[in-house]
C-alpha cells in the first residue's frame, strides 16, 4: 500500500511550489521543483499503488462536476484503455477542512509497460501580470490590435500557457471584448471582467481545434485563443480567423521566430506554400518565443523571450521565402519592441537573474554567447 495518499502528495506539490508530480511504477513519487526532479522519501510504487492514484484522481474529477456524473470518470477510464492508451483532464483540489480550492492540476494518465502512470501539473490560480512574467510594456501594443495572428512559441514546459493567460487577462481587464478560448484541457480559469470569456475544452465541449475555430466564428468573437496549432487543418482555420478580422493567439512547439514561420509554411503542400506565405506575411502580427531558465538564486525560474513584431521588411522576407533574414531584422528592431532571445538572456545575466551556464545553454548562437559571456 502506498505511503502517501494522492491528497497528501498534492499538498507537497503546493507546499514546495513544484510544477509537476510524477507517479510511475517502480519509482517513488517525484516532484519537479524549479526544473529538477526530486523523489519523495518512500518505497517505489507498485502497479496497485499507481492504479489507486489514478482512481483517486478520477474520483476528484467526478466530484468536481457533481456526484451525479459517474460517466465522467468512466469516460476517462475508457480512453485510458483505448488503443491510444492515455487520457488528459484538469481538476480542482479542495481543502477538505475548509471546502476551499487549494490548487488546480492538469493531469495526464498513461500506460507504460502495461501499468498505469500519471503526471500532474500544478496550474496556479493567480494570474500573473505582464511585468511579473517579464514581458515589456510594448507587448500591450499587440494586445490592442483589432485583428491578426500572434504566436507564443517554445518547448514543452517553457511557460507558454502562463504567458497567454496573462495576456488574455490584460485584455479581459482593460477591454470590452468577447474572448473565446479553445484548450486541451482548460488550465487557467478566466472569470468575466470587462470582457466576456467563453472557454471551451477539447473532448468535452468541442471535438477538434479546427472545428471549434470554425464554430467560434459564428459566436461574435473579438479575440480567440487556440491552445495549439497541431495540424494543417487547425493552422488553416486560425489564419482564416485572423484574416477575417479577429485577433487570434496560438501556440507552437518551436523556438525562434524564423523557425516558427518555416514550421507553419512547411506544414502545407508544395502547391499551396506560395499562397500561405502571402497570407502569413499579411496576417502574422508577432511571434513571442520563450524559454524558462533557472534563477541564479535558486528561487524558481525566469523566462527568456525573443519578440518579433511584423513590419514591412519582415513581411517581405516571409513573402519572398527569405526567413533567414528575420533574425537580423529583430536585432535592429528595438524601436518596434523587438529583441532576440540572446539579447534578453544577456540582460538577465547582467541583472544577476541567471548565471553564465544558463545563458549559454539556452542561447540561439552558442559560440557568440560564449564569447560575450567571457567578456563579462
Secondary structure, DSSP 4 states (H G I P E B T S, - for coil): --SS-HHHHHHHHHHTT-SEEEE-BTS--EEEETTEEEE-SSPPBPHHHHHHHHHHHHHHHHHHH-TT-THHHHHHHHHHHSTT-EEEEEEEEE-TTT--EEEEEEEEEEEETTEEEEEEEEE-SSPPPTTTTT--TTHHHHHT-SSEEEEEE-STTSSHHHHHHHHHHHHHHH---EEEEEESS--S----SSSEEEEEEBTTTBS-HHHHHHHHTTTT-SEEEES---SHHHHHHHHHHHHTT-EEEEEES--SHHHHHHHHHHTS-GGGHHHHHHHHHHHEEEEEEEEEEE-TTSSSEEEEEEEEE--HHHHHHHHTT-GGGHHHHHHT-GGGT-B-HHHHHHHHHHTTSS-HHHHHHT-SSHHHHHHHHHT-
